[in-house]
Amino acid sequence: MASQVPPQKSAAPSANPQDVWDVELLHVHVSRKGQLVNAEWALHPQIKADLSADEWKELGELMNKVTTIVGHRFSQALGEAEPAPPGNA
C-alpha cells in the first residue's frame, strides 16, 4: 500500500528550516512468477477518502487501464528477453 516517509534530519542546519515530507500518493507494482505477470495499484488512504464516488469510479477505471498496459508491456518484454524453454514431446 502507499507509504509516508518522514523528512531526513541532517546534522547541519538547513537554509530552509521547514520540514518536507515525501508522501507516496499512488503506487503501481508489477511482479511476475514464472510466466505469470501481475500488475496492481494502490492509492494513499486519505486521497481515497477525499474522492467522491464518481471520482473513485473514474480513477479505478483509469488505473485498471494503466495496470493492464503496464502488465502487458512487461509481459512482452519478458517474452522477448527469455524465450520459453523447449517442451517435452
C-alpha positions in Angstrom: 0.0 0.0 0.0 1.1 3.6 -0.2 3.6 4.8 2.4 4.7 8.0 4.0 8.3 8.8 4.7 9.3 11.5 7.3 11.8 14.1 6.4 15.5 13.3 6.8 17.1 15.0 9.7 20.5 16.4 8.8 23.3 17.2 11.3 23.8 20.7 9.8 21.1 23.3 9.9 19.5 23.7 6.5 18.8 27.0 4.7 15.1 26.2 4.7 14.0 25.1 8.2 10.6 23.9 7.1 10.3 20.1 7.1 9.4 18.5 3.8 7.6 15.1 3.8 7.8 12.6 0.9 4.4 11.0 0.6 3.7 8.2 -1.9 0.2 9.0 -3.2 0.0 6.4 -6.0 1.8 3.1 -6.3 1.9 0.7 -9.3 3.5 -2.6 -8.7 4.2 -5.2 -11.4 5.5 -8.6 -10.4 6.0 -12.0 -12.1 6.0 -15.6 -11.1 7.3 -17.7 -13.9 5.3 -16.6 -17.0 2.5 -15.0 -14.9 2.6 -11.2 -14.8 0.6 -9.4 -12.1 0.1 -5.6 -12.0 -1.6 -3.9 -9.0 -2.1 -0.3 -7.9 -2.7 1.4 -4.6 -3.8 4.9 -3.5 -3.0 6.8 -0.3 -5.9 6.2 2.0 -6.5 9.9 2.6 -6.9 10.6 -1.1 -9.3 7.7 -1.4 -11.4 9.2 1.4 -11.4 12.6 -0.2 -12.7 11.4 -3.6 -16.4 11.4 -4.4 -18.0 8.1 -5.6 -17.8 9.2 -9.2 -14.2 10.3 -8.9 -13.3 7.0 -7.3 -15.0 5.0 -10.0 -13.3 7.1 -12.7 -9.9 6.7 -11.1 -10.5 2.9 -10.7 -11.3 2.6 -14.4 -8.2 4.6 -15.4 -5.8 2.8 -13.1 -7.2 -0.6 -14.3 -6.2 0.5 -17.8 -2.8 1.6 -16.6 -2.1 -1.7 -14.9 -3.3 -3.6 -18.0 -1.0 -1.6 -20.2 2.0 -1.9 -17.9 1.4 -5.6 -17.3 1.0 -6.3 -21.0 4.2 -4.4 -21.8 6.1 -6.2 -19.0 4.9 -9.5 -20.4 6.0 -8.6 -23.9 9.5 -7.6 -22.7 9.7 -10.8 -20.7 8.8 -12.8 -23.8 11.5 -11.1 -25.8 14.1 -11.5 -23.1 13.5 -15.1 -22.1 12.3 -17.5 -24.8 10.2 -20.3 -23.4 12.1 -23.5 -22.7 11.6 -26.4 -25.1 8.8 -28.7 -24.0 8.9 -32.5 -23.7 7.1 -34.2 -26.6 
